[in-house]
Amino acid sequence: MGSAVERTDEHVREYLIYRGFTNALKHLDNDIKADKEKGFRVDKIIDQLQQFILTFDLISLKEYWLYLDRRLFCRLEDIYRSTVNKLRTSLFRYYIINTIQKGNLEKTQEFFQKQALELQTQAEWRDWFILPFVPNPEQNPFFSPYFSRQWADTFLVSLHNFLSVLFQCMPQPVLLSFDAEVQKMTSLMEENEQLRQQVFALQTENRDQRDRDGSIQHKLPPYVQNMDRLGDTELDLVSSQRASSAATTPSRNFFSTFLPQAKRTPIKPAQVSSGSSPSQAAVGRKDPTANQLIKPKEASQSKEGKPPSSQVSTSETCSSQSQQATNQSVNQNTRNKRIQDHEKERKELFSKPPHQTPEKKVEVGDAELTPTETSGDPPDSSSSRSCGAGGGLSAEQPFIKLSQEEYGEHHSAIMHCRVDSSGRRVASLDVDGVIKVWSFNPMMQTKATIMSKSPLLSLEWATKPDRLLLLGSGVGTVRLYDTEAKKNLYEMNIDETHPRILSLASSPSGSSFICSAAALGQSGNLESSPRLPIPVSGQLLLWDTKTVKQQLQFSLEPEPVAINCTAFNHNGNLLVTGAADGVIRLFGSCF
């Protein structure tokens, strides 16, 4: 408490200097110098008592103790009166022992002479009147404990603890409560910082775990890992087919080589080998070496320009067709099994995004696995789209929601919500004209309910004092409502020609507020100018909540227009307004 008193004295002194109260500052300094309570510093009070004892000033010692009794001890309950009397007795005995130890017997006799009438009726002092006549009192069995250093230290510690507890239990003024609030705020900030560090640590740990899980989940299955080599094999096969077809039928279209087997029309028997690209591609997928052996053979045939005989080609065609049918059936079964496994893995992989459905995942998977069945898109388009769609699998949340509460006292749509300057209360307005004033800390509780017969269009808290609420109506009035007394203080008539109070803004630096009033909307000819709305006239006024009078009317150029929203900056020196004509106006001044 002593440190809080010293800081408060410094703040008061600074305030008096700021205000120029020099006389009050002089009186404050004089009172602080003559302060007998020593700013509620227990150590200084003990030092003052010891100073009186060491200088043998019995009168000052008695007066100071009487002052403490009258100022502090009288506030205690009756059960503590015996403790105060014991401390007073020990203090006087400490004074007597000090006079004897210093060899000042005159002060010892003076004490008993002046205190005889008061002490002779008390039983605890009956044996002490012989002390001046005892030759060696420190060796006397009765007085020897009081001459020990242990007794003196015990007495001083007991007195110190008693005064400390007394100061802590005293009712403190509101001005001194700031110290407890500062300490509480400091502890809360430290606790919040520790919790924030824990949250950051958990976020980092979760992010690392998510990255590890993502790396495992994004590992491609074996079937997809071999897609690049399959693509190279098919590309080599297509290039060889293009070379052979160019030698045999130069007039064929280039794009016909990319058509599947079902869409081609067999023209010549010699083109069967070139038209069986899908089956050859399937064989090539299984045995790339066989595909490499086919390529030089076809290239040599194209260079020599000698077509094979029909018998050889027919036998080779029959044998190759039977072998291709067998291989195709085996490959088809293996391929279907791999497709099913791949679809399951893709469903697990893309199960996290909420915007993708399982049906869409299957379609994307089919588009990747059978690119030749699409009529217009290149083979890599579907895979690139699927990769793009799955790129944002683990989108990081922008913030962590610690708690969420709902206030359900309103029964219609909410128009305005405002928090007062202290941050303790909230005022909310609905379309039915019902205003609820409620607090949310430590629990949600409705403080006041206001019912309005006239329609309300705006709501704002007054800055000084913060218990006042400004209510702007649609009939040209602004009400000043006291939320603690729960009554209307004033009702200000703004302007009859501009009855709609669209916006209210309270100045942070004073008791004034901004009022935006607008005229009623006019109905124009929509057929003549459907896209040109008729401008609504408006006013921007400055009112004082203390005098309940208009202080200023702002000039709106080029013409008076309705102001839809208003806001002050942090110190109230700047006013920002948004008008119906699409112009933001800044007014700089001290309101």
C-alpha positions as CSV (number, residue, x, y, z in Angstrom):
1,M,0.0,0.0,0.0
2,G,2.9,2.3,0.7
3,S,4.2,2.1,-2.8
4,A,0.8,2.8,-4.2
5,V,0.4,5.9,-2.0
6,E,3.8,7.2,-3.2
7,R,2.9,6.7,-6.9
8,T,-0.5,8.4,-6.3
9,D,1.2,11.4,-4.7
10,E,3.4,11.7,-7.7
11,H,0.5,11.5,-10.1
12,V,-1.4,14.1,-8.0
13,R,1.6,16.4,-8.0
14,E,2.0,16.0,-11.8
15,Y,-1.7,16.8,-12.3
16,L,-1.5,19.9,-10.1
17,I,1.6,21.1,-12.1
18,Y,-0.3,20.4,-15.3
19,R,-3.3,22.4,-14.2
20,G,-1.2,25.2,-12.8
21,F,-2.4,24.8,-9.2
22,T,0.8,26.1,-7.6
23,N,-0.8,26.9,-4.2
24,A,-2.4,23.5,-3.9
25,L,1.0,22.0,-4.9
26,K,2.7,23.9,-2.0
27,H,0.1,22.8,0.5
28,L,0.4,19.3,-0.7
29,D,4.2,19.3,-0.3
30,N,3.9,20.7,3.2
31,D,1.3,18.2,4.2
32,I,3.4,15.4,2.8
33,K,6.4,16.6,4.9
34,A,4.3,16.8,8.0
35,D,2.6,13.5,7.4
36,K,2.7,11.4,10.6
37,E,1.5,8.3,8.8
38,K,4.6,8.4,6.6
39,G,2.6,7.6,3.5
40,F,1.4,4.3,5.2
41,R,5.1,3.1,5.1
42,V,5.4,0.8,8.1
43,D,9.2,0.9,8.1
44,K,9.1,4.7,8.4
45,I,6.6,4.6,11.3
46,I,8.9,2.1,13.2
47,D,11.9,4.4,12.5
48,Q,10.0,7.4,13.9
49,L,9.2,5.5,17.1
50,Q,12.8,4.4,17.5
51,Q,13.9,7.9,16.9
52,F,11.8,9.2,19.8
53,I,13.1,6.3,22.0
54,L,16.8,7.0,21.2
55,T,16.4,10.7,21.9
56,F,14.5,10.0,25.2
57,D,11.6,12.2,23.9
58,L,8.8,10.7,26.0
59,I,6.3,13.4,25.3
60,S,6.6,13.1,21.5
61,L,6.5,9.3,21.8
62,K,3.2,9.4,23.7
63,E,1.7,12.0,21.3
64,Y,2.7,9.9,18.3
65,W,1.2,6.8,19.7
66,L,-2.0,8.6,20.6
67,Y,-2.2,9.9,17.0
68,L,-1.8,6.3,15.7
69,D,-4.5,5.2,18.1
70,R,-6.9,7.9,17.2
71,R,-6.2,7.6,13.4
72,L,-5.7,3.9,12.9
73,F,-6.3,1.7,15.9
74,C,-9.7,3.1,16.7
75,R,-11.1,1.6,13.4
76,L,-10.3,-1.9,14.7
77,E,-12.9,-4.1,16.3
78,D,-13.0,-4.5,20.1
79,I,-11.4,-7.9,20.1
80,Y,-8.1,-6.2,18.9
81,R,-8.1,-3.7,21.7
82,S,-6.1,-6.0,24.0
83,T,-3.5,-6.4,21.3
84,V,-3.1,-2.7,20.9
85,N,-2.7,-2.3,24.7
86,K,0.0,-5.0,24.8
87,L,1.9,-3.3,22.1
88,R,1.7,0.0,23.9
89,T,2.9,-1.6,27.1
90,S,5.8,-3.2,25.3
91,L,6.7,0.1,23.6
92,F,7.0,1.9,27.0
93,R,9.0,-1.0,28.4
94,Y,11.3,-0.8,25.4
95,Y,11.8,2.9,26.2
96,I,12.6,2.2,29.9
97,I,15.1,-0.6,29.0
98,N,16.8,1.8,26.5
99,T,17.2,4.5,29.2
100,I,18.8,2.0,31.6
101,Q,21.1,0.5,28.9
102,K,22.2,4.1,28.0
103,G,22.8,4.8,31.7
104,N,20.3,7.7,31.8
105,L,18.6,7.0,35.1
106,E,17.1,10.5,35.3
107,K,14.9,9.7,32.2
108,T,14.0,6.4,33.9
109,Q,12.8,8.1,37.1
110,E,11.1,10.8,35.0
111,F,9.1,8.2,33.2
112,F,7.7,6.6,36.4
113,Q,7.0,10.0,37.8
114,K,5.0,11.2,34.8
115,Q,3.3,7.8,34.2
116,A,2.7,6.8,37.9
117,L,-0.9,7.9,38.0
118,E,-1.7,6.0,34.8
119,L,0.4,2.9,35.4
120,Q,-0.1,2.1,39.1
121,T,-3.6,0.8,38.5
122,Q,-2.4,-1.7,35.9
123,A,-1.3,-5.1,37.2
124,E,1.4,-5.6,34.5
125,W,3.3,-2.5,35.8
126,R,3.1,-3.3,39.5
127,D,6.6,-4.9,39.7
128,W,8.2,-2.4,37.4
129,F,8.2,0.5,39.9
130,I,11.2,-1.0,41.7
131,L,13.3,-1.1,38.5
132,P,15.1,2.3,39.2
133,F,16.3,0.9,42.6
134,V,17.6,-2.5,41.4
135,P,21.4,-2.3,41.2
136,N,21.9,-4.7,38.2
137,P,18.5,-5.2,36.6
138,E,19.9,-7.1,33.6
139,Q,20.9,-9.9,36.0
140,N,17.5,-9.9,37.8
141,P,15.5,-13.1,36.9
142,F,12.4,-11.0,36.4
143,F,13.9,-8.2,34.2
144,S,16.7,-10.1,32.5
145,P,14.5,-11.3,29.5
146,Y,13.7,-7.7,28.6
147,F,17.3,-6.7,28.3
148,S,18.0,-9.4,25.7
149,R,18.3,-8.6,22.0
150,Q,15.8,-11.3,21.1
151,W,13.0,-9.6,23.1
152,A,13.6,-6.2,21.4
153,D,13.7,-7.8,17.9
154,T,10.5,-9.8,18.6
155,F,8.7,-6.6,19.7
156,L,9.7,-4.6,16.7
157,V,8.8,-7.5,14.3
158,S,5.4,-7.9,16.0
159,L,4.7,-4.2,15.8
160,H,5.7,-4.1,12.1
161,N,3.5,-7.1,11.2
162,F,0.5,-5.6,13.1
163,L,0.8,-2.3,11.3
164,S,1.2,-4.0,7.9
165,V,-1.9,-6.1,8.4
166,L,-3.8,-3.1,9.6
167,F,-2.9,-1.1,6.5
168,Q,-3.9,-3.9,4.2
169,C,-7.3,-4.3,5.8
170,M,-8.0,-0.6,5.8
171,P,-10.7,0.5,3.2
172,Q,-8.8,2.1,0.3
173,P,-10.1,5.1,-1.7
174,V,-10.9,4.6,-5.4
175,L,-7.8,6.5,-6.4
176,L,-5.6,3.9,-4.8
177,S,-7.2,0.9,-6.4
178,F,-5.4,1.5,-9.6
179,D,-2.3,-0.2,-8.2
180,A,-4.2,-3.4,-7.6
181,E,-5.7,-3.1,-11.1
182,V,-2.2,-2.5,-12.6
183,Q,-0.9,-5.6,-10.9
184,K,-3.9,-7.6,-11.9
185,M,-3.5,-6.4,-15.5
186,T,0.2,-7.3,-15.4
187,S,-0.4,-10.8,-14.2
188,L,-3.1,-11.3,-16.8
189,M,-0.8,-10.0,-19.6
190,E,1.9,-12.4,-18.4
191,E,-0.6,-15.3,-18.3
192,N,-1.8,-14.4,-21.7
193,E,1.7,-14.3,-23.0
194,Q,2.4,-17.7,-21.6
195,L,-0.8,-19.1,-23.2
196,R,0.0,-17.4,-26.5
197,Q,3.4,-19.1,-26.5
198,Q,1.7,-22.4,-25.8
199,V,-0.7,-21.8,-28.6
200,F,2.2,-21.0,-31.0
201,A,4.0,-24.1,-29.9
202,L,1.0,-26.2,-30.5
203,Q,0.4,-24.6,-33.9
204,T,4.0,-25.3,-34.9
205,E,3.7,-28.9,-33.7
206,N,0.4,-29.4,-35.5
207,R,1.8,-27.8,-38.7
208,D,4.9,-30.1,-38.6
209,Q,2.6,-33.1,-38.0
210,R,0.4,-32.0,-40.8
211,D,3.4,-31.6,-43.1
212,R,4.6,-35.1,-42.2
213,D,1.1,-36.5,-42.7
214,G,0.8,-34.6,-46.0
215,S,4.1,-35.9,-47.3
216,I,2.9,-39.5,-46.6
217,Q,-0.6,-38.9,-48.1
218,H,0.8,-37.2,-51.2
219,K,3.1,-40.1,-52.0
220,L,1.9,-41.3,-55.4
221,P,0.9,-45.0,-55.7
222,P,3.1,-47.3,-57.8
223,Y,0.7,-47.2,-60.7
224,V,0.9,-43.4,-60.9
225,Q,4.6,-43.3,-60.4
226,N,5.1,-45.3,-63.6
227,M,2.9,-43.0,-65.7
228,D,5.8,-41.0,-67.0
229,R,7.5,-44.1,-68.4
230,L,4.2,-45.2,-69.9
231,G,3.8,-41.9,-71.6
232,D,7.3,-42.1,-73.1
233,T,6.5,-45.6,-74.4
234,E,3.3,-44.5,-76.0
235,L,5.0,-41.5,-77.6
236,D,7.7,-43.7,-79.1
237,L,5.0,-46.1,-80.4
238,V,3.0,-43.2,-82.0
239,S,6.1,-41.8,-83.6
240,S,6.9,-45.2,-85.2
241,Q,3.4,-45.6,-86.4
242,R,3.6,-42.1,-87.9
243,A,6.8,-43.1,-89.8
244,S,5.3,-46.3,-91.1
245,S,2.0,-44.7,-92.1
246,A,3.8,-41.9,-93.9
247,A,5.7,-44.5,-96.0
248,T,2.6,-46.5,-96.9
249,T,-0.2,-43.9,-97.1
250,P,1.1,-40.4,-97.4
251,S,-2.3,-38.9,-97.7
252,R,-3.5,-39.9,-94.2
253,N,-4.4,-37.2,-91.7
254,F,-2.0,-36.6,-88.9
255,F,-4.7,-36.5,-86.2
256,S,-6.0,-39.9,-87.2
257,T,-3.1,-41.6,-85.4
258,F,-4.4,-40.4,-82.1
259,L,-7.9,-41.8,-82.7
260,P,-8.8,-45.0,-80.7
261,Q,-9.3,-48.4,-82.4
262,A,-13.1,-48.2,-82.2
263,K,-13.3,-44.9,-84.1
264,R,-11.2,-46.0,-87.1
265,T,-12.4,-47.5,-90.3
266,P,-10.2,-50.3,-91.7
267,I,-9.2,-49.3,-95.2
268,K,-6.5,-51.7,-96.2
269,P,-5.3,-54.9,-94.6
270,A,-1.8,-53.5,-94.6
271,Q,-2.9,-50.8,-92.2
272,V,-3.9,-53.2,-89.5
273,S,-0.5,-53.0,-87.8
274,S,-0.6,-49.3,-87.9
275,G,-4.2,-49.1,-86.7
276,S,-3.7,-51.3,-83.6
277,S,-2.0,-48.6,-81.6
278,P,-4.1,-49.1,-78.4
279,S,-3.3,-52.8,-78.2
280,Q,0.3,-52.2,-79.1
281,A,0.4,-49.5,-76.4
282,A,-1.0,-52.0,-74.0
283,V,1.7,-54.5,-74.9
284,G,4.3,-51.8,-74.8
285,R,3.2,-51.0,-71.3
286,K,3.9,-54.5,-70.2
287,D,7.1,-55.2,-72.2
288,P,9.0,-52.1,-73.4
289,T,11.8,-54.2,-75.0
290,A,9.3,-55.8,-77.4
291,N,8.2,-52.4,-78.5
292,Q,11.8,-51.4,-79.1
293,L,12.3,-54.4,-81.4
294,I,9.2,-53.5,-83.4
295,K,10.4,-50.0,-84.1
296,P,13.6,-50.8,-86.2
297,K,11.7,-53.4,-88.1
298,E,9.0,-51.0,-89.2
299,A,11.6,-48.3,-89.9
300,S,13.5,-50.7,-92.2
301,Q,10.3,-51.6,-94.0
302,S,9.5,-47.9,-94.5
303,K,13.0,-47.2,-95.9
304,E,13.1,-50.1,-98.4
305,G,9.5,-49.4,-99.5
306,K,8.8,-53.1,-100.1
307,P,5.4,-54.1,-98.7
308,P,5.2,-57.7,-97.2
309,S,3.3,-60.4,-98.9
310,S,-0.4,-60.9,-98.2
311,Q,0.1,-64.5,-96.8
312,V,2.7,-63.5,-94.4
313,S,0.8,-60.5,-93.3
314,T,-2.4,-62.5,-92.9
315,S,-0.7,-65.2,-90.7
316,E,1.2,-62.6,-88.7
317,T,-2.1,-60.7,-88.3
318,C,-4.0,-63.7,-87.0
319,S,-1.2,-64.7,-84.5
320,S,-0.7,-61.2,-83.3
321,Q,-4.5,-60.7,-82.9
322,S,-4.7,-63.8,-80.7
323,Q,-1.7,-62.8,-78.7
324,Q,-3.0,-59.3,-78.3
325,A,-6.4,-60.6,-77.2
326,T,-4.8,-62.7,-74.5
327,N,-2.5,-60.0,-73.3
328,Q,-5.3,-57.4,-73.5
329,S,-7.6,-59.5,-71.3
330,V,-4.8,-60.0,-68.7
331,N,-3.9,-56.4,-68.8
332,Q,-7.5,-55.3,-68.6
333,N,-8.0,-57.3,-65.4
334,T,-4.8,-56.0,-63.9
335,R,-5.7,-52.4,-65.1
336,N,-9.2,-52.6,-63.5
337,K,-7.8,-53.8,-60.2
338,R,-5.2,-51.0,-60.3
339,I,-7.9,-48.5,-61.2
340,Q,-10.0,-49.5,-58.2
341,D,-7.1,-49.3,-55.8
342,H,-6.1,-46.0,-57.3
343,E,-9.6,-44.6,-56.9
344,K,-9.7,-45.7,-53.2
345,E,-6.3,-43.9,-52.6
346,R,-7.5,-40.8,-54.4
347,K,-10.7,-40.8,-52.3
348,E,-8.7,-41.0,-49.1
349,L,-6.3,-38.3,-50.5
350,F,-9.0,-35.8,-51.4
351,S,-11.4,-36.5,-48.5
352,K,-10.2,-33.4,-46.7
353,P,-11.4,-30.6,-48.9
354,P,-15.1,-29.7,-48.1
355,H,-15.8,-28.4,-51.6
356,Q,-15.2,-31.6,-53.4
357,T,-17.8,-34.4,-53.5
358,P,-17.0,-38.2,-54.0
359,E,-18.7,-38.2,-57.3
360,K,-16.5,-35.5,-58.6
361,K,-13.4,-37.3,-57.3
362,V,-14.4,-40.4,-59.3
363,E,-14.8,-38.4,-62.4
364,V,-11.4,-36.8,-62.0
365,G,-9.8,-40.1,-61.4
366,D,-11.5,-41.6,-64.6
367,A,-10.3,-38.6,-66.6
368,E,-6.8,-39.2,-65.4
369,L,-6.8,-42.9,-66.0
370,T,-8.5,-42.8,-69.5
371,P,-7.3,-39.7,-71.2
372,T,-7.9,-41.1,-74.7
373,E,-11.6,-41.4,-74.1
374,T,-12.1,-37.6,-74.0
375,S,-12.8,-36.0,-77.4
376,G,-11.2,-32.6,-77.2
377,D,-8.9,-32.1,-74.2
378,P,-5.2,-33.1,-74.1
379,P,-4.2,-36.0,-71.8
380,D,-2.6,-33.8,-69.2
381,S,-5.5,-31.4,-68.8
382,S,-7.5,-33.5,-66.4
383,S,-4.5,-34.4,-64.3
384,S,-3.5,-30.7,-64.1
385,R,-7.0,-29.7,-63.0
386,S,-7.0,-32.4,-60.4
387,C,-3.7,-31.3,-59.1
388,G,-4.8,-27.7,-59.0
389,A,-8.0,-28.7,-57.1
390,G,-6.1,-30.7,-54.6
391,G,-3.4,-28.2,-54.1
392,G,-5.0,-26.5,-51.1
393,L,-5.8,-29.6,-49.0
394,S,-4.8,-28.2,-45.7
395,A,-5.7,-24.5,-45.7
396,E,-4.5,-22.9,-42.5
397,Q,-7.2,-21.2,-40.4
398,P,-6.7,-17.4,-40.1
399,F,-7.3,-17.4,-36.3
400,I,-8.1,-19.7,-33.4
401,K,-11.6,-19.3,-31.9
402,L,-11.2,-19.6,-28.1
403,S,-14.8,-19.1,-27.2
404,Q,-18.2,-18.1,-28.7
405,E,-21.3,-17.0,-26.9
406,E,-24.7,-15.9,-28.1
407,Y,-27.1,-13.3,-26.8
408,G,-30.6,-14.3,-27.7
409,E,-32.8,-11.7,-26.0
410,H,-33.7,-10.1,-29.4
411,H,-36.6,-11.5,-31.4
412,S,-36.1,-9.7,-34.7
413,A,-33.3,-8.5,-37.0
414,I,-30.5,-6.5,-35.4
415,M,-29.8,-3.0,-36.8
416,H,-27.0,-1.7,-34.6
417,C,-24.6,-2.9,-32.0
418,R,-22.4,-0.5,-30.0
419,V,-19.8,-1.1,-27.2
420,D,-19.3,1.7,-24.6
421,S,-16.0,3.5,-24.1
422,S,-15.1,1.3,-21.1
423,G,-15.7,-1.9,-23.0
424,R,-18.0,-3.3,-20.4
425,R,-21.5,-2.9,-21.9
426,V,-23.1,-3.4,-25.2
427,A,-26.2,-1.7,-26.6
428,S,-28.1,-3.5,-29.4
429,L,-31.1,-2.3,-31.4
430,D,-33.5,-4.4,-33.5
431,V,-36.0,-3.4,-36.1
432,D,-38.9,-3.6,-33.6
433,G,-37.4,-0.6,-31.8
434,V,-36.2,-2.7,-28.8
435,I,-32.9,-1.7,-27.2
436,K,-31.0,-4.1,-25.0
437,V,-28.1,-2.9,-22.8
438,W,-26.2,-5.9,-21.6
439,S,-22.8,-6.9,-20.2
440,F,-20.7,-10.0,-21.2
441,N,-18.1,-10.2,-18.5
442,P,-18.0,-12.4,-16.5
443,M,-21.3,-13.6,-17.8
444,M,-24.0,-12.3,-20.1
445,Q,-26.6,-10.2,-18.2
446,T,-29.2,-7.8,-19.4
447,K,-28.8,-4.4,-17.7
448,A,-31.7,-2.5,-19.2
449,T,-34.4,-2.8,-21.8
450,I,-35.7,0.2,-23.7
451,M,-38.9,0.2,-25.8
452,S,-39.5,2.9,-28.4
453,K,-42.8,3.8,-29.9
454,S,-41.2,5.8,-32.7
455,P,-38.9,4.1,-35.2
456,L,-35.2,4.2,-34.3
457,L,-32.5,4.5,-37.0
458,S,-29.2,5.1,-35.1
459,L,-27.6,4.3,-31.8
460,E,-24.4,5.5,-30.1
461,W,-22.8,5.6,-26.6
462,A,-21.9,9.0,-25.1
463,T,-18.2,9.3,-24.2
464,K,-18.5,11.4,-21.0
465,P,-20.2,10.0,-19.1
466,D,-20.3,6.6,-20.6
467,R,-23.6,5.5,-19.0
468,L,-25.5,7.7,-21.4
469,L,-27.0,6.3,-24.6
470,L,-27.9,8.4,-27.7
471,L,-30.9,7.2,-29.7
472,G,-31.7,8.7,-33.1
473,S,-35.3,8.3,-34.3
474,G,-37.1,8.6,-37.6
475,V,-39.2,11.6,-36.4
476,G,-36.4,14.1,-36.0
477,T,-35.5,13.6,-32.3
478,V,-32.5,12.3,-30.4
479,R,-33.0,10.9,-27.0
480,L,-30.4,10.9,-24.2
481,Y,-31.0,7.8,-22.1
482,D,-29.4,7.0,-18.7
483,T,-28.7,3.3,-18.6
484,E,-28.0,3.2,-14.9
485,A,-31.0,5.3,-13.8
486,K,-33.1,3.7,-16.6
487,K,-34.8,6.9,-17.6
488,N,-34.8,9.4,-20.4
489,L,-32.9,12.6,-19.5
490,Y,-33.5,14.7,-22.6
491,E,-35.2,14.6,-26.0
492,M,-33.6,16.9,-28.5
493,N,-35.6,18.1,-31.5
494,I,-33.1,18.2,-34.4
495,D,-35.0,19.5,-37.4
496,E,-38.6,18.9,-38.7
497,T,-37.5,19.2,-42.4
498,H,-34.9,16.5,-41.8
499,P,-36.6,13.9,-39.6
500,R,-34.4,10.9,-40.2
501,I,-31.4,10.6,-37.9
502,L,-29.2,8.4,-40.0
503,S,-26.0,8.4,-37.9
504,L,-24.7,9.4,-34.5
505,A,-21.0,9.7,-33.5
506,S,-19.8,10.7,-30.0
507,S,-16.6,12.7,-29.7
508,P,-13.8,10.9,-27.8
509,S,-12.5,14.2,-26.4
510,G,-15.6,15.8,-25.0
511,S,-19.3,15.8,-24.3
512,S,-20.4,16.6,-27.9
513,F,-21.7,14.3,-30.6
514,I,-22.3,14.5,-34.3
515,C,-25.8,14.1,-35.7
516,S,-26.6,13.3,-39.3
517,A,-30.2,14.2,-40.2
518,A,-31.8,13.5,-43.6
519,A,-35.0,14.4,-45.3
520,L,-37.6,11.9,-46.3
521,G,-37.1,10.1,-49.5
522,Q,-38.8,11.5,-52.6
523,S,-40.4,9.4,-55.3
524,G,-39.2,10.3,-58.8
525,N,-40.2,9.3,-62.3
526,L,-38.5,6.0,-62.8
527,E,-39.4,5.8,-66.5
528,S,-37.6,9.0,-67.4
529,S,-34.4,8.4,-65.4
530,P,-34.3,4.9,-64.0
531,R,-30.6,5.0,-63.1
532,L,-30.4,8.5,-61.7
533,P,-31.7,8.5,-58.1
534,I,-33.1,11.8,-56.7
535,P,-30.6,13.2,-54.1
536,V,-31.9,13.4,-50.6
537,S,-31.1,16.6,-48.6
538,G,-29.4,16.3,-45.3
539,Q,-27.6,18.1,-42.5
540,L,-24.6,17.4,-40.4
541,L,-24.8,19.0,-36.9
542,L,-22.7,19.2,-33.7
543,W,-24.6,19.0,-30.4
544,D,-23.5,19.2,-26.8
545,T,-24.9,16.7,-24.3
546,K,-24.4,19.0,-21.3
547,T,-26.1,22.1,-22.6
548,V,-28.4,20.2,-24.9
549,K,-27.9,22.8,-27.6
550,Q,-26.7,22.8,-31.2
551,Q,-23.1,24.1,-31.4
552,L,-22.3,23.9,-35.1
553,Q,-23.7,23.1,-38.5
554,F,-21.2,21.8,-41.0
555,S,-21.2,23.0,-44.6
556,L,-21.8,20.2,-47.1
557,E,-20.6,21.1,-50.6
558,P,-21.6,21.4,-53.4
559,E,-25.1,20.8,-52.0
560,P,-26.6,19.5,-48.8
561,V,-26.7,15.8,-49.0
562,A,-27.6,13.0,-46.6
563,I,-24.7,11.6,-44.5
564,N,-25.1,7.9,-44.1
565,C,-22.2,7.2,-41.7
566,T,-19.9,9.2,-39.4
567,A,-16.8,8.3,-37.4
568,F,-14.2,10.1,-35.2
569,N,-10.5,9.3,-35.0
570,H,-8.9,8.2,-31.7
571,N,-8.5,11.8,-30.3
572,G,-11.6,13.4,-31.8
573,N,-9.7,15.9,-34.0
574,L,-10.8,14.3,-37.2
575,L,-14.3,13.5,-38.4
576,V,-14.9,11.2,-41.4
577,T,-18.3,11.1,-43.1
578,G,-19.7,9.0,-45.9
579,A,-22.5,10.7,-47.9
580,A,-25.2,9.4,-50.3
581,D,-23.5,11.1,-53.3
582,G,-20.5,8.7,-53.0
583,V,-18.2,11.3,-51.5
584,I,-16.2,10.9,-48.2
585,R,-15.7,14.2,-46.5
586,L,-13.1,14.9,-43.8
587,F,-13.6,17.6,-41.2
588,G,-10.5,18.5,-39.1
589,S,-11.0,20.4,-35.9
590,C,-11.3,20.1,-32.1
591,F,-14.9,19.1,-31.3
